[in-house]
């Protein structure tokens, strides 16, 4: 599975969430891409950080916004 986390360097929830997210990804053998919105811009459909997209094999994705939703996403 591949996930993308959209972050900002000034986002405190992003900084708190990233270590847990990366650990969960390693434990599950997922691939993680971090997308810094300050460097790369804000992609369509992302309205807040942190946002996580869990990419499916068929090209679709599930999107989770905010620490509460993202913590729930770790249960996938």
N, C-alpha and C positions, 0 to 999 in steps of 0.2 A: 504494500500500500504506500502511497505517496501523499504527504501532507505539505501544505504551504502555510506558514505563519506570517501574517502581515503585522509589522511592528514599527515603532518609532523610537529613536534613542531617548526621547524625553518622556516616554510612557512608563510610569512606575508599574502598572499592572503587567505590562509586557515583560519588564525586567524580572518581575517576581514569577511569572508563569513559564518563561522560557526554559529554565532548568528542569522543571517537572515534565514539560512537554518533550524536551529532547531525551530525557531519561526514559519516558514511556515509549518513545519511538525506538530507541535502541533495544529496549526490552522486547519489543514486538517486531523487530527487524523491519521497521518502516524507514522510508527515505524522507528526510525533512529538508525543505528549502525555506530559508528565512528571507522575506521580502521587506527591506527597509524602505518605507514610503518616502523618507527624506531623500534617499539616493535614487530610487527607481520610479517615484511617482505613485499615485493611487490608481489601481486598476478598476475597471468597471465593476460595480457591485460591492465594492468595499467602502463602507461609510464610516467605520470606526476601527480603532485598534485597541486591543488585539483582536484580530480576526483569524480564524483557522479554516482552511478548506481541506477537506478530506476527499482526495481524488479517487474516483472509482475506475475500474478497468475499462468501462465503456465510454470514458471521456467526461462523464458527468461528475459532479462533486456535491458534497454536503457542506454547508457553510455554518460556522458557529461564531458568534460575536460576543465579546465580553468574557470575563473570567468564569462566570457561572456556567455559561453554555459550553465553554471550552473544557472545563473540568468534566462536564457530562460527556463531551466528545471523547475523552480519554477512556471511557468505558466501551467504546466501539470495539 
